[in-house]
Structures are given as C-alpha cells and as structure tokens.
Amino acid sequence: MTAALCADELRAVVRNEGGSHSGWSPDALVSSSFADHTRVPSRQRPILDESTMCAIWNGRSVHLGHTVAFRFLRRLARCPNQYVEHLTLLHDVWENEDLSLATVRSTARHLRRKLTDGGMDDLAAAIRGHNGRYILYLE
C-alpha cells in the first residue's frame, strides 16, 4: 500500500486495534474485504503520517509537525535495522552536508525526548547512534 491511508482511516485503525502490538506499518494493513487477513505481527516500522505529521506506534500518536525530527525519523524508518552514516543523514534530512555531527546528535536527542513525552519509550530507545551512524533498531 502506498501513501493511501488518510488521517481518519489511521485514527480508526489505532482506535480499533487498541495498541496490542509493538508497532505496524501501512503496508501491514489490508482492507476490510479481506476478512482472513488483518495485519503483519509486531516490530514493523512506525507509521509516519505525512498528512498530519504524526508518528503512530503501539497504538499511540505523537505530533512531530513539519520538522527536522519528523524527516529524521522518516529517514531512519525507511531502512530499519541498518545504520545510516551521518553524512547521508545530513544530505537526506537537511539537504546540506556542511552541517556538523552535533546537529545530527541534537536532532536524535530531541526526537527521543518528543517520543518519550508521547509515551513511545520503546520507539525512542530504538533510535541508537554509534560513531556517527544512526539506526532505528526494531528487532
């Protein structure tokens, strides 16, 4: 499924599913016409709703807004469980390779704080950095 789910559908899914799984992605959702399939088990990528600029995980939603933190999480979620070099992050998120590694560290810290404040402690803990590389570790 592409970016096809609208904000109302996402809210309905979050309400109806009750957050019994650790996380899921739009690709895991299927239409109600397929009664024998519901969704893929836990530990999928978080849903990043571009229309509301929210991250949805474990039945919770956090509004990140049109911010660098949202783009940073979107970039890490694109390839979970794979390290991304800070220069790649600077290019993909900021479109500027001249910024410092401190910029990436600060953004990661800010994103973790917003996720923790929104009750997504496990997702915040899954954002890890090591020697200038960052990963969204979902295993």
Stockholm file with secondary structure:
# STOCKHOLM 1.0

chainA/1-139         MTAALCADELRAVVRNEGGSHSGWSPDALVSSSFADHTRVPSRQRPILDESTMCAIWNGRSVHLGHTVAFRFLRRLARCPNQYVEHLTLLHDVWENEDLSLATVRSTARHLRRKLTDGGMDDLAAAIRGHNGRYILYLE
#=GR chainA/1-139 SS CCTTCCHHHHHHHHHHHTTCSSCCCGGGCCCTTCTTCCCCCSSCCCEEETTTTEEEETTEEEECCSSHHHHHHHHHHHSTTSCEEHHHHIIIIISCTTSCHHHHHHHHHHHHHHHHHTTCHHHHHTEEEETTEEEECCC
#=GC SS_cons         CCTTCCHHHHHHHHHHHTTCSSCCCGGGCCCTTCTTCCCCCSSCCCEEETTTTEEEETTEEEECCSSHHHHHHHHHHHSTTSCEEHHHHIIIIISCTTSCHHHHHHHHHHHHHHHHHTTCHHHHHTEEEETTEEEECCC
//
